[in-house]
Amino acid sequence: MSLAEEGHLLIIGAGLAGYHTARQVRAQGHAGPITILGAEAHPAYDRPALSKAFLCGTTDLCDLYLDDPSDPLDARWVRSDAVTALSTEPLGVQTASGTFYLGDAVVIATGAEARRLSGHAIRSVEDAAALRAAPLAGARVAVIGGGFLALETAATCTTRGAGSVTVIAGEDLPGLRRLGRPVARALHSLHEQHGVRFTGAARALGVTRAPPDPQADQVVTLSDGRGIPADVVISAIGASPATEWLSRSALALDPGTQAVLADDTGFTGIPGVWTAGDCALWSAQRTGLRPVGHWQETVDQAQALAAALLGGSPSPMQEPYLWSDQHHVTIQAAGMLALADEVQVLAGSIEGNDLLVSYLRGGTEIGILGMNRLREVVRWRKSRRIRPAVLAA
Ligand SMILES: Cc1cc2nc3c(=O)[nH]c(=O)nc-3n(C[C@H](O)[C@H](O)[C@H](O)COP(=O)(O)OP(=O)(O)OC[C@H]3O[C@@H](n4cnc5c(N)ncnc54)[C@H](O)[C@@H]3O)c2cc1C
């Protein structure tokens, strides 16, 4: 059932998915009231810069606000009031302050929470501000995690003058399992050129505070018995959907991740309840056809959800796309890298921080990754649409 023209839309979560859903719903002609309920005290903000320019100190929170002051979103924002329960009969939500909001449709867009092993994490602006305020200059920094967030954070710590940066990625080369050997070698080389060290396949088991070594504040214990002394420890080991508040609801949650399950328009199967962004797992994400936890995926989902919510047919989503900035190298990937069975270097060199790599499945190209290859990746994205026949192979 689509949202009636004057229907009240309740959006839970004032982040990227919540904001863009509201924007799209308005752009697609909805005239009824929109209420966006957020747990955070700030206006909705964009997160990618938190591990890059914000952590570096070259940008501030007000530069990250999502809403456009010259064309503000026509919606009611409620801040600092986390939603604690969903009601399906009547449709609405309860917040921590005890307020009950009724809606004609509810969009769940509560994002994800950083998994924390120890030390700093980076998910919210408070997390990033705490790390920004830490005395990084000259410090021994240990970064736990081998994904783009970990690598970006490691790169930013070198820019901030850290004495040493050690990345505990848990695999021989960072990104080896997800991106294949050529890219993993190139990432390793890029970071080593800037003094970042890697511990190889050993995994971080835990962090000991005030260890026997008086020279170290903390020691990260590795699975091979080594200990990495550190003044600052950063955990970048992934994020879990922020859905604990839904555990007693009628919604179906993914048993592994606890993400809200939905079809490929964001509909959860419960009348009037939709979901998008990092808290959601759409059908195509469940089968590995689309990535989880990326900016462009969230924005594309918001657009598709808005169309379906208003009774239209969403246009096909573009090829998945993500980017990362590390040591002045922009890494961009498009397509379904996770499904590739072969990786080929098309151009550039592993050591040159300038690489173009093709991802193939059954001999057909299904994805591309470029390091400082803006033009090629843009061209590839423009010429592509999803090709289900390839994916079925
Ligand atoms: C540091 C960092 C760097 C990133 N860099 C990149 C990048 O370079 N490239 C890329 O493609 N992607 C990047 N991403 C990923 C991208 O930012 C996310 O995919 C995107 O923010 C997801 O949007 P979202 O709205 O689902 O979640 P969020 O942005 O997390 O927003 C969810 C909001 O819901 C609120 N909320 C949670 N629970 C409740 C509740 N119970 N009641 C009310 N409100 C609630 C949260 O407080 C939050 O404000 C990065 C993410 C981080 C954290």
The ligand as a MOL file (V3000), in Angstrom:
LIG
                    3D

  0  0  0     0  0            999 V3000
M  V30 BEGIN CTAB
M  V30 COUNTS 53 58 0 0 0
M  V30 BEGIN ATOM
M  V30 1 C 33.9480 7.1950 9.1530 0
M  V30 2 C 33.1800 6.7270 7.9500 0
M  V30 3 C 33.7210 6.9220 6.6780 0
M  V30 4 C 33.0230 6.4730 5.5620 0
M  V30 5 N 33.5890 6.6640 4.3300 0
M  V30 6 C 32.9490 6.1980 3.2450 0
M  V30 7 C 33.5370 6.3390 1.9590 0
M  V30 8 O 34.6380 6.8870 1.8110 0
M  V30 9 N 32.8780 5.8280 0.8790 0
M  V30 10 C 31.6580 5.2000 1.0170 0
M  V30 11 O 31.0980 4.7400 0.0020 0
M  V30 12 N 31.0670 5.0810 2.2250 0
M  V30 13 C 31.6790 5.5480 3.3360 0
M  V30 14 N 31.0990 5.4000 4.5730 0
M  V30 15 C 29.7840 4.7190 4.6780 0
M  V30 16 C 28.5860 5.6760 4.6290 0
M  V30 17 O 28.8330 6.8430 5.3380 0
M  V30 18 C 27.3700 4.9470 5.2000 0
M  V30 19 O 27.0610 3.8980 4.3000 0
M  V30 20 C 26.1720 5.8530 5.4100 0
M  V30 21 O 26.4240 6.8000 6.4040 0
M  V30 22 C 24.9270 5.0500 5.7920 0
M  V30 23 O 23.8740 5.9160 6.0440 0
M  V30 24 P 22.7080 5.5400 7.0770 0
M  V30 25 O 21.7550 6.6820 7.0680 0
M  V30 26 O 22.2060 4.1900 6.8000 0
M  V30 27 O 23.4260 5.4430 8.4940 0
M  V30 28 P 24.0250 6.6080 9.3830 0
M  V30 29 O 24.7100 7.6100 8.5440 0
M  V30 30 O 24.7940 5.9150 10.4550 0
M  V30 31 O 22.7460 7.3010 10.0380 0
M  V30 32 C 21.8730 6.6320 10.9330 0
M  V30 33 C 21.3430 7.6210 11.9340 0
M  V30 34 O 20.3150 6.9780 12.7040 0
M  V30 35 C 20.4910 7.3320 14.0640 0
M  V30 36 N 19.8760 6.3080 14.9360 0
M  V30 37 C 20.3810 5.0860 15.2540 0
M  V30 38 N 19.5190 4.4500 16.0770 0
M  V30 39 C 18.4670 5.2810 16.2640 0
M  V30 40 C 17.2550 5.1870 17.0060 0
M  V30 41 N 16.9300 4.1020 17.7150 0
M  V30 42 N 16.3990 6.2600 16.9850 0
M  V30 43 C 16.6890 7.3520 16.2480 0
M  V30 44 N 17.8190 7.5030 15.5370 0
M  V30 45 C 18.6920 6.4740 15.5430 0
M  V30 46 C 22.0000 7.3960 14.2320 0
M  V30 47 O 22.3220 8.1410 15.3940 0
M  V30 48 C 22.3920 8.1000 12.9310 0
M  V30 49 O 22.3230 9.4950 13.0800 0
M  V30 50 C 31.7640 5.8340 5.7190 0
M  V30 51 C 31.2300 5.6480 7.0000 0
M  V30 52 C 31.9340 6.0740 8.0980 0
M  V30 53 C 31.3410 5.8510 9.4830 0
M  V30 END ATOM
M  V30 BEGIN BOND
M  V30 1 1 1 2
M  V30 2 1 2 3
M  V30 3 2 2 52
M  V30 4 2 3 4
M  V30 5 1 4 5
M  V30 6 1 4 50
M  V30 7 2 5 6
M  V30 8 1 6 7
M  V30 9 1 6 13
M  V30 10 2 7 8
M  V30 11 1 7 9
M  V30 12 1 9 10
M  V30 13 2 10 11
M  V30 14 1 10 12
M  V30 15 2 12 13
M  V30 16 1 13 14
M  V30 17 1 14 15
M  V30 18 1 14 50
M  V30 19 1 15 16
M  V30 20 1 16 17
M  V30 21 1 16 18
M  V30 22 1 18 19
M  V30 23 1 18 20
M  V30 24 1 20 21
M  V30 25 1 20 22
M  V30 26 1 22 23
M  V30 27 1 23 24
M  V30 28 2 24 25
M  V30 29 1 24 26
M  V30 30 1 24 27
M  V30 31 1 27 28
M  V30 32 2 28 29
M  V30 33 1 28 30
M  V30 34 1 28 31
M  V30 35 1 31 32
M  V30 36 1 32 33
M  V30 37 1 33 34
M  V30 38 1 33 48
M  V30 39 1 34 35
M  V30 40 1 35 36
M  V30 41 1 35 46
M  V30 42 1 36 37
M  V30 43 1 36 45
M  V30 44 2 37 38
M  V30 45 1 38 39
M  V30 46 1 39 40
M  V30 47 2 39 45
M  V30 48 1 40 41
M  V30 49 2 40 42
M  V30 50 1 42 43
M  V30 51 2 43 44
M  V30 52 1 44 45
M  V30 53 1 46 47
M  V30 54 1 46 48
M  V30 55 1 48 49
M  V30 56 2 50 51
M  V30 57 1 51 52
M  V30 58 1 52 53
M  V30 END BOND
M  V30 END CTAB
M  END
